[in-house]
Amino acid sequence: MEIDILAFGAHPDDVECAAAGLVLSVTANGGKVVIADLTKGEMGTFGDEFSRQRESAEAARLLGLHNRIQLDMGDGNIENNLENRLEIIKLIRFFRPKIVLANALHDRHPDHKKAAELVSEAAFLSGLKKIETTYEGATQSAYRPQSVYFYVQDYFIEPNFVVDISPYFQQKINIIKAYETQFVSAKDDSLNGNITLLKQIESTNHIFGRAINVAFAEGFTSKRYIGVKNILNLL
């Protein structure tokens, strides 16, 4: 199997909040995207793992995903260890994505930072032939994605590049609201609450968009240089 993007999130809704616009831009044009949630989101203040499962399934439908995988690495306790790296490697070798997306490398939520390093290291190790893995009864061959990008999850992170999501922004907000227990029915008026987060997402996407003269954009970082074939195609 070969897909365009394999997007990892420490929790259900991580990918939606930070990169739903990019995902929609790919699936709307016939591309294949898979999301892999590393945890069930069971430590969230609102709802529980069962409501998150229902909500993530609805979000997957709205995003037009090829598939969605849910692992169980422990919400609030993700570790970058051999067992977890092998779980990531198996998915990368099975789906063979061109691009891997991961959580932000720097973020106040410890799961986000740990997930970013976990996915980044696993993506590299996935290309080593001497690491042997089996998935769904089949022996896997080594495979390394072209690129690993980290989606911006907070306003204080400066992106290395931004992607125009203007045609998909309202859809993105509607998809985030599919997590009803987190963003619609949650009784949380604090400045750092989930409902306030929707306003922050809109503001951040607007700021990133203004930098390239579009309405809305999502930001991403990279650990290495990003190559460009034609500089005249840049916004």
Backbone as CSV, one residue per row, in Angstrom:
resi,resn,N_x,N_y,N_z,CA_x,CA_y,CA_z,C_x,C_y,C_z
1,MET,0.844,-1.196,0.000,0.000,0.000,0.000,0.874,1.238,0.000
2,GLU,0.467,2.256,-0.748,1.165,3.534,-0.739,0.147,4.656,-0.599
3,ILE,0.366,5.521,0.377,-0.537,6.639,0.603,0.247,7.949,0.521
4,ASP,-0.468,9.045,0.563,0.192,10.347,0.484,0.704,10.815,1.842
5,ILE,-0.162,10.752,2.854,0.212,11.268,4.175,-0.219,10.293,5.266
6,LEU,0.688,10.026,6.193,0.367,9.317,7.428,0.579,10.323,8.554
7,ALA,-0.512,10.747,9.169,-0.470,11.800,10.189,-0.655,11.193,11.577
8,PHE,0.331,11.393,12.424,0.272,10.886,13.789,-0.160,12.000,14.744
9,GLY,-0.990,11.633,15.720,-1.378,12.565,16.764,-1.278,11.893,18.112
10,ALA,-0.747,12.595,19.093,-0.674,12.023,20.435,-2.068,11.690,20.947
11,HIS,-3.037,12.531,20.581,-4.417,12.352,21.029,-5.383,12.516,19.855
12,PRO,-6.547,11.889,19.932,-7.593,12.202,18.948,-7.891,13.708,19.017
13,ASP,-7.936,14.346,17.912,-8.184,15.777,17.656,-6.913,16.597,17.473
14,ASP,-5.722,16.047,17.770,-4.476,16.794,17.551,-4.307,17.146,16.079
15,VAL,-4.449,16.158,15.215,-4.280,16.399,13.775,-5.347,17.358,13.272
16,GLU,-6.586,17.170,13.738,-7.682,18.028,13.272,-7.420,19.498,13.628
17,CYS,-7.003,19.756,14.853,-6.809,21.137,15.296,-5.672,21.832,14.555
18,ALA,-4.617,21.084,14.230,-3.427,21.710,13.662,-3.271,21.529,12.164
19,ALA,-3.852,20.456,11.592,-3.554,20.160,10.191,-4.750,19.677,9.385
20,ALA,-5.972,19.894,9.873,-7.158,19.435,9.134,-7.268,20.094,7.765
21,GLY,-6.861,21.343,7.654,-6.920,22.032,6.373,-6.023,21.371,5.337
22,LEU,-4.817,21.028,5.738,-3.900,20.328,4.840,-4.468,18.972,4.444
23,VAL,-4.989,18.232,5.423,-5.565,16.918,5.131,-6.708,17.049,4.128
24,LEU,-7.587,18.004,4.350,-8.713,18.210,3.438,-8.248,18.578,2.031
25,SER,-7.195,19.372,1.933,-6.694,19.774,0.619,-6.171,18.583,-0.166
26,VAL,-5.716,17.547,0.551,-5.216,16.339,-0.107,-6.366,15.394,-0.454
27,THR,-7.241,15.129,0.504,-8.333,14.176,0.248,-9.339,14.726,-0.757
28,ALA,-9.547,16.033,-0.772,-10.488,16.636,-1.722,-10.031,16.471,-3.159
29,ASN,-8.740,16.227,-3.349,-8.180,16.049,-4.683,-7.802,14.600,-4.960
30,GLY,-8.431,13.684,-4.204,-8.241,12.264,-4.464,-7.059,11.620,-3.774
31,GLY,-6.366,12.368,-2.919,-5.220,11.817,-2.210,-5.639,10.933,-1.045
32,LYS,-4.722,10.080,-0.610,-4.991,9.163,0.485,-4.260,9.611,1.751
33,VAL,-5.028,9.765,2.819,-4.479,10.173,4.112,-4.961,9.211,5.185
34,VAL,-4.053,8.820,6.074,-4.378,7.985,7.231,-3.947,8.736,8.482
35,ILE,-4.791,8.725,9.495,-4.428,9.283,10.804,-4.232,8.135,11.778
36,ALA,-3.170,8.222,12.561,-2.912,7.253,13.626,-2.849,8.002,14.953
37,ASP,-3.820,7.757,15.819,-3.833,8.344,17.159,-3.017,7.446,18.082
38,LEU,-2.057,8.012,18.784,-1.191,7.208,19.638,-1.868,6.793,20.933
39,THR,-2.897,7.538,21.350,-3.623,7.213,22.580,-5.122,7.330,22.334
40,LYS,-5.891,6.924,23.327,-7.346,7.015,23.243,-7.878,8.361,23.737
41,GLY,-6.995,9.213,24.243,-7.435,10.500,24.779,-8.197,10.372,26.075
42,GLU,-7.885,9.312,26.816,-8.678,9.008,28.011,-8.467,9.972,29.175
43,MET,-7.406,10.789,29.125,-7.138,11.726,30.213,-7.751,13.103,29.972
44,GLY,-8.472,13.284,28.898,-9.084,14.577,28.624,-10.058,14.994,29.714
45,THR,-10.121,16.299,29.958,-10.988,16.814,31.024,-12.449,16.499,30.757
46,PHE,-12.847,16.562,29.494,-14.244,16.360,29.128,-14.399,15.070,28.333
47,GLY,-15.543,14.405,28.512,-15.797,13.163,27.799,-14.946,12.027,28.333
48,ASP,-14.905,10.934,27.580,-14.096,9.779,27.963,-13.596,9.098,26.697
49,GLU,-12.902,7.981,26.857,-12.314,7.331,25.686,-13.372,6.849,24.694
50,PHE,-14.563,6.555,25.182,-15.622,6.056,24.299,-16.232,7.192,23.474
51,SER,-16.456,8.349,24.122,-16.964,9.495,23.370,-15.913,9.987,22.380
52,ARG,-14.640,9.942,22.757,-13.573,10.354,21.851,-13.504,9.422,20.643
53,GLN,-13.764,8.147,20.878,-13.733,7.187,19.773,-14.842,7.482,18.769
54,ARG,-16.052,7.773,19.277,-17.165,8.122,18.387,-16.867,9.408,17.627
55,GLU,-16.335,10.379,18.344,-16.056,11.678,17.738,-14.946,11.584,16.686
56,SER,-13.909,10.817,16.979,-12.809,10.684,16.024,-13.259,9.942,14.769
57,ALA,-14.194,9.002,14.928,-14.736,8.292,13.764,-15.519,9.252,12.868
58,GLU,-16.294,10.146,13.470,-17.047,11.135,12.693,-16.091,12.112,12.018
59,ALA,-15.056,12.533,12.735,-14.071,13.437,12.141,-13.373,12.769,10.956
60,ALA,-13.081,11.473,11.082,-12.450,10.733,9.991,-13.336,10.722,8.753
61,ARG,-14.633,10.561,8.974,-15.585,10.567,7.849,-15.594,11.923,7.167
62,LEU,-15.638,12.980,7.953,-15.686,14.322,7.394,-14.382,14.692,6.681
63,LEU,-13.281,14.148,7.148,-11.988,14.415,6.532,-11.774,13.613,5.253
64,GLY,-12.573,12.570,5.067,-12.391,11.713,3.909,-11.164,10.836,4.000
65,LEU,-10.864,10.365,5.212,-9.652,9.568,5.428,-9.737,8.203,4.760
66,HIS,-8.590,7.709,4.356,-8.485,6.346,3.845,-8.628,5.349,4.988
67,ASN,-8.116,5.729,6.171,-8.199,4.862,7.349,-7.837,5.686,8.578
68,ARG,-8.249,5.192,9.724,-7.830,5.790,10.990,-7.479,4.659,11.949
69,ILE,-6.312,4.771,12.569,-5.805,3.750,13.481,-5.732,4.342,14.883
70,GLN,-6.128,3.580,15.878,-5.995,4.052,17.255,-5.114,3.091,18.042
71,LEU,-3.980,3.600,18.514,-3.080,2.829,19.364,-3.392,3.142,20.821
72,ASP,-2.678,2.520,21.724,-2.961,2.679,23.161,-1.654,2.819,23.931
73,MET,-0.981,3.960,23.718,0.320,4.192,24.350,0.213,4.913,25.680
74,GLY,-1.018,5.196,26.124,-1.198,5.794,27.445,-1.236,7.303,27.423
75,ASP,-2.432,7.863,27.424,-2.604,9.315,27.443,-1.926,9.899,28.676
76,GLY,-1.068,10.880,28.464,-0.335,11.496,29.565,0.940,10.774,29.919
77,ASN,1.226,9.670,29.218,2.407,8.879,29.564,3.059,8.255,28.331
78,ILE,3.028,8.966,27.197,3.681,8.463,25.993,5.184,8.399,26.220
79,GLU,5.780,7.290,25.853,7.217,7.108,26.027,7.883,6.797,24.698
80,ASN,9.071,7.344,24.520,9.871,7.049,23.337,10.747,5.840,23.659
81,ASN,10.139,4.663,23.556,10.873,3.436,23.864,10.819,2.484,22.671
82,LEU,11.532,1.371,22.770,11.629,0.435,21.661,10.269,-0.101,21.247
83,GLU,9.447,-0.474,22.212,8.127,-1.034,21.895,7.295,-0.058,21.077
84,ASN,7.261,1.194,21.504,6.465,2.189,20.783,7.062,2.541,19.427
85,ARG,8.391,2.598,19.356,9.019,2.871,18.058,8.670,1.776,17.052
86,LEU,8.664,0.541,17.492,8.325,-0.562,16.592,6.867,-0.471,16.120
87,GLU,5.963,-0.011,16.991,4.570,0.165,16.585,4.451,1.200,15.463
88,ILE,5.212,2.282,15.589,5.199,3.323,14.567,5.829,2.806,13.274
89,ILE,6.946,2.119,13.402,7.633,1.570,12.231,6.712,0.644,11.451
90,LYS,5.976,-0.192,12.137,5.058,-1.124,11.459,4.034,-0.380,10.625
91,LEU,3.498,0.707,11.155,2.496,1.476,10.408,3.125,2.174,9.207
92,ILE,4.316,2.723,9.389,4.988,3.399,8.278,5.299,2.401,7.167
93,ARG,5.774,1.227,7.530,6.112,0.219,6.523,4.865,-0.355,5.847
94,PHE,3.766,-0.391,6.561,2.527,-0.915,5.973,1.910,0.086,5.008
95,PHE,1.779,1.348,5.443,1.106,2.346,4.612,2.040,3.012,3.603
96,ARG,3.354,3.015,3.856,4.357,3.558,2.947,3.988,4.976,2.488
97,PRO,3.856,5.900,3.428,3.454,7.266,3.071,4.591,8.068,2.432
98,LYS,4.230,9.003,1.576,5.227,9.939,1.059,5.664,10.894,2.163
99,ILE,4.681,11.338,2.952,4.949,12.314,4.013,4.370,11.808,5.327
100,VAL,5.121,12.021,6.400,4.639,11.745,7.745,4.466,13.078,8.471
101,LEU,3.327,13.243,9.131,3.081,14.409,9.984,3.125,13.977,11.440
102,ALA,3.618,14.861,12.280,3.719,14.551,13.706,3.432,15.794,14.536
103,ASN,3.258,15.582,15.816,3.015,16.674,16.755,4.166,17.677,16.762
104,ALA,3.927,18.800,17.417,4.930,19.853,17.522,6.108,19.402,18.377
105,LEU,7.311,19.777,17.933,8.525,19.422,18.675,8.622,20.172,19.998
106,HIS,8.020,21.344,20.062,8.044,22.156,21.282,6.609,22.533,21.626
107,ASP,6.145,22.114,22.796,4.765,22.372,23.185,4.655,22.168,24.692
108,ARG,3.718,22.851,25.308,3.594,22.736,26.758,3.033,21.386,27.193
109,HIS,2.331,20.672,26.280,1.825,19.349,26.629,2.958,18.342,26.444
110,PRO,3.390,17.652,27.490,4.526,16.726,27.360,4.295,15.606,26.358
111,ASP,3.048,15.155,26.196,2.759,14.108,25.213,3.087,14.554,23.799
112,HIS,2.857,15.826,23.502,3.098,16.322,22.147,4.581,16.260,21.804
113,LYS,5.412,16.745,22.715,6.855,16.736,22.474,7.393,15.311,22.364
114,LYS,6.934,14.444,23.248,7.407,13.059,23.227,6.949,12.342,21.959
115,ALA,5.714,12.596,21.545,5.191,11.970,20.327,5.976,12.431,19.108
116,ALA,6.337,13.705,19.070,7.093,14.235,17.934,8.435,13.526,17.787
117,GLU,9.150,13.380,18.875,10.451,12.711,18.819,10.293,11.220,18.526
118,LEU,9.278,10.609,19.115,9.009,9.193,18.877,8.773,8.930,17.402
119,VAL,7.897,9.699,16.789,7.556,9.507,15.381,8.758,9.832,14.493
120,SER,9.477,10.897,14.814,10.631,11.294,14.023,11.701,10.208,14.005
121,GLU,12.007,9.665,15.161,13.021,8.620,15.239,12.550,7.343,14.549
122,ALA,11.283,6.987,14.737,10.754,5.770,14.119,10.759,5.891,12.604
123,ALA,10.475,7.087,12.077,10.468,7.287,10.631,11.844,7.047,10.036
124,PHE,12.890,7.428,10.768,14.251,7.169,10.297,14.597,5.686,10.414
125,LEU,14.302,5.115,11.564,14.633,3.712,11.800,13.871,2.776,10.873
126,SER,12.712,3.204,10.403,11.907,2.392,9.502,12.656,2.058,8.219
127,GLY,13.661,2.853,7.889,14.435,2.622,6.679,15.610,1.684,6.850
128,LEU,15.819,1.195,8.056,16.942,0.291,8.318,16.519,-1.156,8.090
129,LYS,17.199,-1.826,7.179,16.822,-3.184,6.777,16.947,-4.192,7.916
130,LYS,17.881,-3.962,8.823,18.131,-4.960,9.864,17.132,-4.897,11.016
131,ILE,16.234,-3.918,10.985,15.127,-3.899,11.946,13.994,-4.695,11.326
132,GLU,13.686,-5.838,11.912,12.695,-6.739,11.338,11.341,-6.547,12.018
133,THR,10.301,-6.432,11.195,8.946,-6.280,11.725,7.971,-7.138,10.927
134,THR,6.885,-7.502,11.597,5.791,-8.232,10.968,4.492,-7.518,11.307
135,TYR,3.634,-7.335,10.302,2.365,-6.640,10.526,1.259,-7.398,9.820
136,GLU,0.220,-7.719,10.574,-0.914,-8.484,10.050,-0.452,-9.766,9.363
137,GLY,0.525,-10.417,9.996,0.983,-11.717,9.526,1.986,-11.693,8.393
138,ALA,2.355,-10.505,7.917,3.283,-10.403,6.791,4.599,-9.768,7.235
139,THR,5.697,-10.327,6.749,7.013,-9.751,7.001,7.154,-8.470,6.197
140,GLN,7.644,-7.417,6.851,7.715,-6.114,6.195,9.116,-5.800,5.687
141,SER,9.179,-5.001,4.635,10.458,-4.520,4.125,10.702,-3.107,4.622
142,ALA,11.966,-2.709,4.635,12.330,-1.378,5.109,11.728,-0.302,4.209
143,TYR,11.352,0.800,4.828,10.793,1.922,4.055,10.963,3.195,4.872
144,ARG,11.419,4.245,4.206,11.555,5.542,4.874,10.788,6.601,4.085
145,PRO,9.910,7.362,4.719,9.150,8.402,4.010,10.066,9.507,3.499
146,GLN,9.579,10.231,2.503,10.362,11.330,1.936,10.636,12.417,2.974
147,SER,9.619,12.741,3.780,9.743,13.862,4.713,8.910,13.627,5.963
148,VAL,9.364,14.226,7.064,8.596,14.280,8.300,8.418,15.755,8.657
149,TYR,7.177,16.179,8.776,6.881,17.557,9.142,6.098,17.573,10.450
150,PHE,6.323,18.635,11.228,5.691,18.770,12.539,4.705,19.932,12.502
151,TYR,3.428,19.626,12.766,2.420,20.684,12.679,2.462,21.593,13.898
152,VAL,2.277,22.870,13.652,2.310,23.879,14.712,1.046,23.762,15.550
153,GLN,1.203,23.602,16.854,0.057,23.440,17.748,-0.162,24.616,18.682
154,ASP,0.741,25.575,18.668,0.546,26.737,19.533,1.107,27.968,18.850
155,TYR,0.581,29.114,19.213,0.893,30.347,18.519,2.341,30.788,18.675
156,PHE,3.051,30.313,19.711,4.412,30.793,19.943,5.447,30.076,19.077
157,ILE,5.035,29.060,18.315,5.956,28.337,17.450,6.009,29.009,16.090
158,GLU,7.217,29.339,15.635,7.366,29.963,14.326,7.541,28.874,13.272
159,PRO,6.661,28.820,12.284,6.740,27.753,11.283,7.892,27.949,10.309
160,ASN,8.371,26.845,9.732,9.343,26.906,8.639,8.647,27.129,7.304
161,PHE,7.406,26.679,7.198,6.606,26.945,6.008,5.137,26.887,6.388
162,VAL,4.299,27.530,5.588,2.863,27.537,5.839,2.132,27.103,4.566
163,VAL,0.953,26.510,4.752,0.170,25.974,3.645,-1.182,26.684,3.591
164,ASP,-1.527,27.193,2.442,-2.802,27.876,2.253,-3.957,26.888,2.434
165,ILE,-4.829,27.148,3.409,-5.994,26.288,3.643,-7.295,27.078,3.527
166,SER,-7.234,28.246,2.903,-8.395,29.140,2.854,-9.676,28.461,2.378
167,PRO,-9.638,27.645,1.296,-10.886,27.026,0.826,-11.462,26.000,1.795
168,TYR,-10.661,25.579,2.765,-11.076,24.478,3.634,-11.219,24.893,5.102
169,PHE,-11.029,26.189,5.376,-10.982,26.589,6.787,-12.290,26.335,7.517
170,GLN,-13.420,26.693,6.912,-14.692,26.494,7.613,-14.968,25.012,7.823
171,GLN,-14.615,24.190,6.840,-14.746,22.740,7.024,-13.894,22.272,8.189
172,LYS,-12.708,22.836,8.298,-11.819,22.475,9.401,-12.481,22.754,10.747
173,ILE,-13.062,23.926,10.891,-13.717,24.275,12.156,-14.873,23.322,12.441
174,ASN,-15.652,22.988,11.424,-16.767,22.058,11.605,-16.281,20.674,12.025
175,ILE,-15.147,20.266,11.488,-14.584,18.962,11.842,-14.086,18.968,13.281
176,ILE,-13.449,20.045,13.685,-13.009,20.143,15.085,-14.219,20.053,16.015
177,LYS,-15.329,20.670,15.616,-16.538,20.639,16.437,-17.186,19.257,16.474
178,ALA,-16.738,18.347,15.623,-17.213,16.961,15.719,-16.808,16.366,17.063
179,TYR,-15.757,16.925,17.658,-15.369,16.544,19.022,-16.235,17.353,19.988
180,GLU,-17.499,16.999,20.009,-18.500,17.793,20.704,-18.211,17.935,22.189
181,THR,-17.792,16.849,22.833,-17.539,16.917,24.273,-16.373,17.848,24.591
182,GLN,-15.489,18.062,23.616,-14.314,18.896,23.845,-14.550,20.362,23.494
183,PHE,-15.341,20.620,22.427,-15.400,21.967,21.884,-16.806,22.567,21.793
184,VAL,-17.840,21.792,22.076,-19.205,22.309,21.956,-19.920,22.304,23.300
185,SER,-20.011,21.136,23.910,-20.758,21.014,25.163,-19.897,21.239,26.398
186,ALA,-18.592,21.344,26.232,-17.689,21.514,27.379,-18.001,22.813,28.129
187,LYS,-18.127,22.703,29.420,-18.374,23.879,30.254,-17.034,24.383,30.774
188,ASP,-16.409,25.217,29.977,-15.060,25.653,30.314,-14.868,27.081,29.825
189,ASP,-14.878,28.022,30.754,-14.739,29.420,30.396,-13.353,29.975,30.693
190,SER,-12.422,29.104,31.076,-11.088,29.574,31.421,-10.359,30.056,30.165
191,LEU,-9.361,30.897,30.359,-8.615,31.457,29.233,-7.888,30.389,28.440
192,ASN,-7.534,29.285,29.094,-6.806,28.219,28.424,-7.706,27.032,28.082
193,GLY,-9.014,27.237,28.111,-9.948,26.146,27.882,-10.072,25.758,26.424
194,ASN,-10.733,24.631,26.193,-10.872,24.108,24.836,-11.708,25.003,23.942
195,ILE,-12.778,25.607,24.511,-13.628,26.474,23.692,-12.832,27.698,23.234
196,THR,-12.024,28.258,24.110,-11.161,29.374,23.745,-10.157,28.959,22.686
197,LEU,-9.771,27.691,22.688,-8.799,27.189,21.718,-9.277,27.368,20.282
198,LEU,-10.576,27.258,20.047,-11.108,27.462,18.699,-10.780,28.864,18.188
199,LYS,-10.906,29.850,19.054,-10.590,31.221,18.673,-9.099,31.372,18.407
200,GLN,-8.306,30.685,19.208,-6.862,30.742,19.014,-6.467,30.119,17.677
201,ILE,-7.103,28.989,17.336,-6.811,28.325,16.061,-7.138,29.255,14.896
202,GLU,-8.298,29.901,14.965,-8.687,30.820,13.898,-7.697,31.977,13.784
203,SER,-7.314,32.534,14.920,-6.393,33.673,14.904,-5.028,33.270,14.357
204,THR,-4.525,32.119,14.798,-3.218,31.656,14.338,-3.230,31.361,12.850
205,ASN,-4.265,30.668,12.379,-4.365,30.369,10.954,-4.497,31.650,10.123
206,HIS,-5.151,32.638,10.689,-5.293,33.921,9.981,-3.952,34.638,9.899
207,ILE,-3.201,34.636,10.996,-1.886,35.284,11.005,-0.934,34.605,10.018
208,PHE,-0.926,33.276,10.028,-0.077,32.550,9.084,-0.507,32.830,7.648
209,GLY,-1.815,32.941,7.428,-2.310,33.233,6.090,-1.917,34.616,5.617
210,ARG,-1.996,35.571,6.500,-1.680,36.949,6.116,-0.237,37.079,5.646
211,ALA,0.645,36.240,6.214,2.059,36.293,5.835,2.285,35.932,4.375
212,ILE,1.339,35.171,3.779,1.473,34.788,2.371,0.310,35.336,1.537
213,ASN,-0.375,36.330,2.098,-1.457,37.039,1.379,-2.639,36.146,1.033
214,VAL,-2.991,35.247,1.949,-4.218,34.457,1.814,-4.990,34.578,3.122
215,ALA,-6.199,34.083,3.140,-7.051,34.250,4.322,-6.586,33.401,5.503
216,PHE,-6.296,32.122,5.248,-5.925,31.213,6.330,-4.835,30.245,5.875
217,ALA,-3.931,29.922,6.788,-2.869,28.952,6.489,-2.504,28.198,7.762
218,GLU,-1.993,26.990,7.583,-1.480,26.186,8.687,0.037,26.156,8.625
219,GLY,0.654,26.096,9.801,2.108,26.146,9.875,2.737,24.808,10.225
220,PHE,3.951,24.601,9.703,4.677,23.366,9.934,6.161,23.666,10.116
221,THR,6.837,22.793,10.854,8.281,22.908,11.010,8.936,21.645,10.468
222,SER,10.235,21.757,10.230,10.984,20.632,9.689,12.360,20.597,10.341
223,LYS,12.918,19.407,10.480,14.257,19.267,11.044,15.349,19.450,9.994
224,ARG,14.964,19.490,8.717,15.962,19.626,7.663,15.485,20.614,6.604
225,TYR,16.375,20.951,5.678,16.013,21.896,4.623,14.852,21.368,3.789
226,ILE,14.065,22.303,3.281,12.958,21.962,2.392,13.351,22.376,0.978
227,GLY,13.361,21.430,0.053,13.782,21.715,-1.314,12.658,22.280,-2.169
228,VAL,13.022,23.147,-3.089,12.056,23.763,-3.999,12.563,23.593,-5.431
229,LYS,11.716,23.060,-6.327,12.114,22.891,-7.719,11.958,24.173,-8.532
230,ASN,10.927,24.959,-8.213,10.664,26.162,-8.977,10.312,27.293,-8.033
231,ILE,11.212,28.213,-7.845,11.015,29.308,-6.904,9.877,30.236,-7.340
232,LEU,9.513,30.205,-8.626,8.444,31.055,-9.122,7.057,30.561,-8.692
233,ASN,6.994,29.346,-8.166,5.708,28.801,-7.722,5.400,29.099,-6.261
234,LEU,6.324,29.748,-5.556,6.100,30.062,-4.148,5.101,31.207,-4.015
235,LEU,4.324,31.162,-2.937,3.372,32.250,-2.682,4.092,33.445,-2.077
